[in-house]
């Protein structure tokens, strides 16, 4: 089995779970911030729905420089509605599925570099970037949103098993 084919079920499962979490976000509370050092719910949610698209740059390019104006211009526009967040998520997931399904095994071993204004932040094989920088990063922030939901008294959906709100 090709590596991409082995990774697709996990990606699809995590994205379906992410969609359930995003669906619960109350637009009226996008300015909620549990601590002065925390992201607002809106900033965190907008960041989160853009992460699946990072799989595209990871799997189709050999480097990305966050500091370049053209990179910043390609970022999804922030949304102030739950529906807008879901549209961004769906667009990013569709693009990521396309890139992932076309990635050959040998391409996962190509070194990918992240830069900021020319400064190398890290360089790793694509598979490590996909797993850590894309998937683990997404799962981390999805958990933060679930905590925000709990603090706002919004029922938390099942993620890896029943939540206190869903059996």
C-alpha positions as CSV (number, residue, x, y, z in Angstrom):
1,X,0.0,0.0,0.0
2,X,1.3,3.5,-0.9
3,X,2.0,5.7,2.1
4,X,-0.5,8.3,1.0
5,X,-3.2,5.7,0.8
6,X,-2.3,4.6,4.3
7,X,-2.5,8.3,5.6
8,X,-5.8,9.2,3.9
9,X,-8.2,7.4,6.4
10,X,-6.5,9.2,9.3
11,X,-6.7,12.5,7.5
12,X,-10.4,12.1,6.7
13,X,-11.2,11.0,10.2
14,X,-9.4,14.0,11.8
15,X,-11.0,16.4,9.4
16,X,-14.5,15.1,10.1
17,X,-13.8,15.5,13.8
18,X,-12.4,19.0,13.2
19,X,-15.6,19.9,11.3
20,X,-17.8,18.8,14.2
21,X,-15.8,21.0,16.6
22,X,-15.9,24.0,14.2
23,X,-19.7,23.6,13.8
24,X,-20.1,24.1,17.5
25,X,-18.3,27.5,17.6
26,X,-20.8,30.2,18.5
27,X,-20.2,33.2,16.3
28,X,-21.4,35.5,19.1
29,X,-18.3,34.4,21.2
30,X,-15.5,34.8,18.6
31,X,-14.0,37.5,20.8
32,X,-13.9,35.2,23.8
33,X,-10.4,34.9,25.3
34,X,-9.9,32.7,28.4
35,X,-6.7,34.5,29.4
36,X,-5.0,37.7,28.3
37,X,-2.2,35.7,26.7
38,X,-4.6,33.4,24.9
39,X,-5.8,33.7,21.3
40,X,-9.4,34.8,20.9
41,X,-11.7,32.0,19.9
42,X,-12.1,33.7,16.5
43,X,-8.3,34.0,15.9
44,X,-7.8,30.4,17.1
45,X,-10.6,29.1,14.9
46,X,-9.4,31.0,11.8
47,X,-5.9,29.6,12.4
48,X,-7.2,26.1,12.8
49,X,-9.3,26.0,9.6
50,X,-6.3,27.1,7.6
51,X,-4.0,24.3,8.8
52,X,-5.3,21.5,6.5
53,X,-4.2,23.7,3.6
54,X,-0.7,23.5,4.9
55,X,-0.6,19.9,3.7
56,X,-0.7,21.4,0.1
57,X,2.4,23.5,0.5
58,X,4.1,20.7,2.4
59,X,3.4,18.1,-0.2
60,X,3.8,20.2,-3.4
61,X,6.6,22.6,-2.6
62,X,10.1,22.1,-1.1
63,X,10.0,25.3,1.1
64,X,7.7,28.0,2.4
65,X,8.7,31.4,3.6
66,X,6.0,32.9,5.9
67,X,7.6,36.4,5.6
68,X,7.0,36.8,1.8
69,X,4.1,39.0,0.8
70,X,2.9,36.3,-1.8
71,X,2.8,33.7,1.0
72,X,0.7,36.0,3.2
73,X,-1.6,36.8,0.2
74,X,-2.4,33.1,-0.2
75,X,-3.6,32.8,3.3
76,X,-7.4,32.3,3.7
77,X,-9.2,35.5,4.7
78,X,-10.4,35.4,8.3
79,X,-14.1,34.8,8.9
80,X,-16.4,36.2,11.5
81,X,-19.1,33.5,11.1
82,X,-19.3,29.8,11.8
83,X,-20.5,29.3,8.2
84,X,-17.4,31.2,6.9
85,X,-15.1,29.1,9.0
86,X,-16.7,25.9,7.7
87,X,-16.4,27.1,4.0
88,X,-12.7,27.8,4.6
89,X,-12.2,24.4,6.3
90,X,-14.0,22.6,3.4
91,X,-11.9,24.4,0.8
92,X,-8.6,23.6,2.7
93,X,-9.6,20.0,3.3
94,X,-10.5,19.4,-0.4
95,X,-7.2,20.9,-1.6
96,X,-5.2,18.8,1.0
97,X,-7.0,15.6,0.0
98,X,-6.0,16.3,-3.6
99,X,-2.4,16.9,-2.7
100,X,-2.1,14.0,-0.3
101,X,-3.7,11.5,-2.7
102,X,-1.2,12.4,-5.4
103,X,2.0,12.2,-3.3
104,X,4.3,9.4,-4.2
105,X,6.1,7.5,-1.5
106,X,9.5,8.9,-2.5
107,X,8.2,12.4,-2.3
108,X,7.5,12.0,1.5
109,X,11.3,11.7,1.9
110,X,12.1,15.0,0.2
111,X,13.4,17.6,2.7
112,X,11.0,20.5,3.2
113,X,12.1,23.8,4.7
114,X,10.1,26.5,6.6
115,X,11.5,30.0,6.6
116,X,10.5,33.4,7.9
117,X,12.0,36.3,5.9
118,X,14.8,34.0,4.6
119,X,15.7,32.6,8.0
120,X,15.4,28.8,8.2
121,X,13.1,27.8,11.0
122,X,13.4,24.1,10.3
123,X,14.1,21.6,7.5
124,X,12.8,18.0,7.7
125,X,11.5,15.3,5.4
126,X,8.0,16.0,4.2
127,X,6.5,13.1,6.2
128,X,7.8,14.6,9.4
129,X,6.5,18.0,8.4
130,X,3.1,16.5,7.5
131,X,2.8,14.6,10.8
132,X,4.2,17.2,13.1
133,X,3.7,20.7,11.6
134,X,0.3,19.8,10.0
135,X,-1.5,17.0,11.8
136,X,-0.2,17.3,15.3
137,X,-0.4,21.1,15.2
138,X,-4.0,20.8,14.0
139,X,-4.9,18.3,16.8
140,X,-3.3,20.5,19.4
141,X,-5.4,23.6,18.4
142,X,-8.5,21.6,18.0
143,X,-8.2,20.5,21.6
144,X,-7.8,24.2,22.6
145,X,-11.0,25.0,20.8
146,X,-12.7,22.1,22.7
147,X,-11.6,23.6,26.0
148,X,-12.9,27.1,24.9
149,X,-16.2,25.4,24.1
150,X,-16.4,23.8,27.5
151,X,-15.6,27.1,29.2
152,X,-18.4,28.7,27.2
153,X,-20.9,26.0,28.2
154,X,-21.2,24.8,24.6
155,X,-21.6,21.0,24.3
156,X,-18.3,19.4,23.2
157,X,-18.6,16.9,20.4
158,X,-17.0,13.4,20.6
159,X,-13.4,13.5,19.5
160,X,-11.7,10.2,20.2
161,X,-14.5,8.8,22.2
162,X,-17.6,10.0,24.1
163,X,-17.4,13.5,25.5
164,X,-19.2,14.5,28.7
165,X,-21.9,15.9,26.4
166,X,-22.2,13.0,23.9
167,X,-22.4,9.3,24.5
